[in-house]
Amino acid sequence: MDVSDLQVGDIWTDPAARGEGLATTALEFICRMHASRNRTLWYLVEEDNRPSVKVAEKNGFQWVGCGTKHPRWGFRQFGYYSIDEPVQAVGEASDSR
């Protein structure tokens, strides 16, 4: 992530309100609000959290890889993420056949 980038996540919806599109609408609002600020938005989600992945996909986010959170100064709260397993870019040749 660049200094001007914005990380979005975790998004949580009360179980009684799930399935109503609240998370999708909230993320859509965040994307619109920051679209003109020349910054990249990153949506962090556990890869097995299908409902949250769907929210990201509905808002045009693309899977870029799997990563790890690393503590900074001994604190996870101030940590950072690194992409450990990037996905192959669209149009890139694959070594596996």
KOLLO-113731 format. One line per field, with one value per residue: residue number from 1; chain; x, y, z of N, C-alpha, C in turn. Coordinates in Angstrom, 2 decimals. Atoms other than C-alpha are relative to their C-alpha. Example, Ala and Ser with C-alpha at 12.3 -4.5 7.8 and 13.67 -1.06 7.14 Angstrom:
! residues 2
nr = (1	2)
kette = (A	A)
n_px = (0.89	-0.82)
n_py = (-1.19	-1.19)
n_pz = (0.00	-0.06)
ca_px = (12.30	13.67)
ca_py = (-4.50	-1.06)
ca_pz = (7.80	7.14)
c_px = (0.90	-0.77)
c_py = (1.20	1.09)
c_pz = (0.00	0.73)
This chain:
! residues 97
nr = (1	2	3	4	5	6	7	8	9	10	11	12	13	14	15	16	17	18	19	20	21	22	23	24	25	26	27	28	29	30	31	32	33	34	35	36	37	38	39	40	41	42	43	44	45	46	47	48	49	50	51	52	53	54	55	56	57	58	59	60	61	62	63	64	65	66	67	68	69	70	71	72	73	74	75	76	77	78	79	80	81	82	83	84	85	86	87	88	89	90	91	92	93	94	95	96	97)
kette = (A	A	A	A	A	A	A	A	A	A	A	A	A	A	A	A	A	A	A	A	A	A	A	A	A	A	A	A	A	A	A	A	A	A	A	A	A	A	A	A	A	A	A	A	A	A	A	A	A	A	A	A	A	A	A	A	A	A	A	A	A	A	A	A	A	A	A	A	A	A	A	A	A	A	A	A	A	A	A	A	A	A	A	A	A	A	A	A	A	A	A	A	A	A	A	A	A)
n_px = (0.84	-0.67	0.37	1.31	1.01	0.95	0.36	1.37	0.22	1.05	1.38	0.83	1.43	0.77	0.62	1.41	0.11	-0.78	0.74	0.77	-0.83	-0.58	-1.45	-0.24	0.31	-1.01	-1.24	0.25	-0.11	-1.41	-0.68	0.38	-0.56	-1.44	-0.35	-0.66	-1.17	-1.19	-0.56	0.44	0.70	-0.28	1.03	-0.59	1.01	-0.43	0.39	1.14	1.19	0.67	0.87	-0.81	-0.64	1.03	0.15	-1.13	0.15	1.10	-0.50	-1.07	-1.32	-0.56	-0.88	-1.41	-0.85	0.15	-1.06	-0.21	-0.15	-1.24	0.02	-0.97	-0.42	0.49	1.45	0.78	0.89	-0.72	-0.65	0.18	0.22	-0.81	0.55	-0.93	0.32	0.76	0.65	-0.57	0.67	0.75	-0.81	-1.35	-0.19	-0.09	-1.03	0.64	0.82)
n_py = (-1.18	-1.28	-0.87	-0.60	1.05	0.18	1.39	0.18	1.29	0.98	-0.45	0.91	-0.30	0.71	1.17	-0.23	-0.86	0.55	0.33	-1.17	-0.85	-1.12	-0.04	-0.38	-1.43	-0.75	0.02	-0.83	-1.39	-0.26	-0.05	-1.26	-1.11	-0.09	0.23	-1.15	-0.39	0.60	0.97	1.37	0.56	1.41	0.65	1.17	0.98	1.40	0.56	0.91	-0.78	-0.22	-1.18	-1.21	0.00	-0.43	-1.45	-0.62	0.22	-0.85	-1.37	-0.09	0.37	1.21	0.76	-0.19	1.00	0.33	-0.66	0.18	-1.23	0.01	-1.05	-1.10	-0.44	0.98	-0.10	0.36	-1.11	-0.92	0.86	-0.20	1.23	0.22	1.02	1.12	0.83	-0.79	0.74	-0.31	-1.12	0.33	-0.12	0.50	1.40	0.89	1.03	1.32	0.32)
n_pz = (0.00	0.02	-1.12	0.24	0.18	-1.08	-0.30	-0.47	-0.64	0.08	0.03	-0.77	0.03	-1.02	0.62	0.30	1.19	1.10	1.20	0.42	0.85	-0.74	0.18	1.40	0.10	-0.75	0.78	1.19	-0.45	-0.27	1.30	0.66	-0.79	0.17	1.41	0.61	-0.80	0.58	-0.92	0.18	-1.15	-0.23	-0.81	-0.63	-0.38	-0.05	1.29	-0.13	-0.37	1.29	0.06	0.08	1.32	0.94	-0.17	0.70	1.44	0.47	0.08	0.98	-0.50	0.58	-0.88	0.37	-0.64	-1.42	-0.74	-1.43	-0.78	-0.76	-1.03	0.11	-1.34	-0.96	-0.15	1.19	0.33	0.88	0.98	1.43	0.76	1.20	0.88	0.04	1.16	0.98	1.09	1.32	0.66	1.21	1.22	-0.23	0.35	-1.15	0.08	-0.14	1.18)
ca_px = (0.00	1.07	0.92	-2.19	-3.98	-6.99	-7.58	-11.20	-12.04	-13.28	-16.90	-19.39	-23.19	-25.52	-26.80	-30.41	-29.66	-27.49	-28.58	-30.10	-27.20	-25.97	-22.29	-22.44	-24.05	-21.56	-18.58	-20.11	-20.38	-16.77	-15.59	-17.54	-16.30	-12.65	-12.77	-11.61	-8.77	-6.31	-5.81	-6.05	-8.57	-7.73	-10.43	-9.11	-11.05	-10.48	-10.54	-13.12	-15.56	-17.68	-20.31	-17.61	-15.78	-19.07	-19.42	-15.95	-16.63	-19.94	-17.97	-15.37	-12.54	-10.23	-8.41	-4.69	-3.41	-3.15	-1.18	-0.08	-0.41	2.90	3.22	4.96	6.88	5.63	1.94	-0.51	-2.76	-0.07	0.84	0.91	-0.06	2.15	1.04	2.70	0.96	0.07	-2.41	-1.29	-2.10	-4.64	-2.87	0.32	1.72	1.50	4.38	1.99	0.34)
ca_py = (0.00	3.50	6.24	7.72	4.36	3.46	0.08	-0.98	-3.81	-5.36	-4.77	-6.29	-6.45	-7.37	-10.90	-9.66	-7.28	-9.53	-10.11	-6.63	-5.14	-2.85	-3.78	-3.47	-0.04	1.12	0.02	1.63	4.91	4.67	3.99	6.97	9.23	8.44	7.92	11.42	11.47	9.59	6.76	3.01	1.33	-2.07	-4.38	-6.91	-10.09	-13.68	-15.69	-18.13	-15.33	-15.67	-13.05	-10.42	-11.46	-10.99	-7.47	-6.62	-8.12	-6.24	-3.03	-3.85	-5.04	-7.71	-10.45	-9.59	-12.25	-13.73	-12.01	-11.82	-9.14	-8.27	-6.43	-3.07	-1.96	-5.14	-4.24	-5.91	-2.83	-0.80	-3.65	-3.85	-6.44	-7.94	-9.95	-13.33	-15.12	-12.71	-13.94	-14.08	-10.87	-11.04	-11.70	-13.00	-16.28	-19.20	-21.57	-24.39	-26.14)
ca_pz = (0.00	-0.75	1.89	0.24	-0.13	1.99	3.65	4.07	6.46	8.62	7.73	10.13	9.86	12.70	12.02	12.09	9.19	7.02	3.44	3.12	1.15	3.94	3.61	-0.19	0.09	2.73	0.62	-2.47	-0.53	0.65	-2.92	-4.31	-1.51	-2.24	-6.04	-6.90	-4.37	-6.59	-4.13	-4.27	-1.99	-0.53	0.84	3.34	3.91	4.97	1.74	3.13	4.03	0.88	1.84	2.35	-0.83	-2.72	-1.25	-2.56	-5.99	-6.32	-5.82	-8.47	-6.25	-7.66	-5.77	-5.67	-3.33	0.12	2.81	6.40	9.06	10.67	13.99	14.04	17.12	18.81	18.40	15.99	16.17	14.39	12.06	8.31	5.72	3.06	0.05	0.35	-2.52	-5.33	-7.90	-11.49	-13.30	-16.09	-19.38	-17.75	-19.02	-16.63	-15.86	-14.99	-17.92)
c_px = (0.87	-0.51	-1.40	-1.12	-0.90	-0.34	-1.41	-0.12	0.32	-1.37	-0.83	-1.45	-0.68	-0.71	-1.47	-0.19	0.79	-0.89	-0.83	0.81	0.66	1.50	0.35	-0.23	1.04	1.32	-0.13	0.15	1.46	0.77	-0.31	0.66	1.49	0.46	0.80	1.27	1.29	0.70	-0.57	-0.69	0.28	-1.06	0.60	-1.09	0.65	-0.51	-1.18	-1.29	-0.74	-0.94	0.79	0.73	-1.00	-0.23	1.11	-0.15	-1.11	0.44	1.24	1.39	0.43	0.94	1.44	0.93	-0.35	1.18	0.00	0.08	1.24	-0.07	1.05	0.26	-0.54	-1.50	-0.70	-0.90	0.66	0.68	-0.31	-0.18	1.00	-0.65	1.06	-0.18	-0.81	-0.66	0.65	-0.81	-0.69	0.90	1.43	0.09	0.18	1.12	-0.61	-0.92	-0.77)
c_py = (1.24	0.84	0.59	-1.02	-0.10	-1.48	-0.04	-1.41	0.13	0.68	-1.05	0.46	-0.83	-1.18	0.21	0.81	-0.54	-0.37	1.16	0.97	1.17	0.13	0.44	1.49	0.85	0.06	0.84	1.48	0.38	0.15	1.31	1.19	0.20	-0.14	1.15	0.41	-0.66	-0.94	-1.37	-0.45	-1.50	-0.55	-1.28	-0.92	-1.38	-0.68	-0.97	0.71	0.40	1.20	1.30	0.11	0.49	1.50	0.72	-0.11	0.88	1.45	0.12	-0.33	-1.31	-0.64	0.22	-0.97	-0.24	0.60	-0.31	1.37	-0.15	1.10	1.07	0.50	-0.92	0.00	-0.37	1.15	0.98	-0.75	0.37	-1.36	-0.07	-1.10	-1.08	-0.85	0.82	-0.91	0.41	1.11	-0.47	0.21	-0.49	-1.47	-0.82	-1.02	-1.39	-0.25	-1.25)
c_pz = (0.00	1.17	-0.18	-0.18	1.23	0.13	0.55	0.56	1.46	-0.05	0.72	-0.07	1.08	-0.67	-0.39	-1.28	-1.19	-1.18	-0.54	-0.86	0.72	-0.21	-1.42	-0.19	0.72	-0.77	-1.27	0.35	0.24	-1.31	-0.73	0.70	-0.28	-1.45	-0.60	0.74	-0.46	0.98	-0.31	1.28	0.05	0.93	0.55	0.50	0.10	-1.27	0.08	0.43	-1.28	-0.02	-0.14	-1.34	-1.05	0.09	-0.76	-1.51	-0.59	-0.16	-0.87	0.50	-0.65	1.00	-0.45	0.69	1.44	0.75	1.47	0.66	0.87	1.06	-0.29	1.41	1.09	0.21	-1.29	-0.43	-0.96	-1.15	-1.44	-0.65	-1.15	-0.82	-0.17	-1.25	-1.00	-1.04	-1.29	-0.64	-1.26	-1.21	0.17	-0.39	1.27	-0.23	0.09	-1.18	0.24)
